[in-house]
Amino acid sequence: MKPPDGTRPDLPRLPERHPGPTAYDRQWTRQLHGALGSAAVLLAGLILVDWAAATLSPWRGALWLTLAVLLFLVLCPPRVAAGTGWLETRFLLRTHRVRTDLLVSVRCCDGIAQRLVLRDALGARVELDPRVLVANPDLWRRLDEDAHRARSAGALLCGRTALDRLGRRIDCETALAVFRVSGLDDP
């Protein structure tokens, strides 16, 4: 029988939002500013061309504003955060959160935009761009530690290969960054 709060007694409860230090995507602010700048440049360009052609009207201005807002929505990056036992992606109107210590599958979906899909034992699902983890070692470390916990507990049934491949990619990128900083990458 389920308890009145809707949780399952055989699975642990979700951890609090901030039980310990939280790692964030350090490039999110720059990407957000890029999305805002692109939308503003599009809007300014369309209004300027319309004004120069003497065809600017309130309806056309509203249309150009709508196009700029749509461009911003397409380019707006999700905010990725991770703590002990969880990883979260926050979009403008929705938040997806997965228990990384209860992961059951990790898939890497290739295509035009590569995606990493994480699923936990509670049925939650998170999709994120693997480049976010490559660019943010703190996020990767939290995910990797919890994935090892899920793997040792026998919960992670599918996805060891995807995580190992991503870990090798992150190690390679980190080594290249160290070589660049130390000047050892010059021929």
Helices and strands as residue ranges (DSSP letters): E 23-24, H 28-52, H 58-75, E 79-83, E 86-90, E 95-98, G 100-102, E 103-109, E 115-120, E 125-128, H 130-135, H 137-153, H 160-182
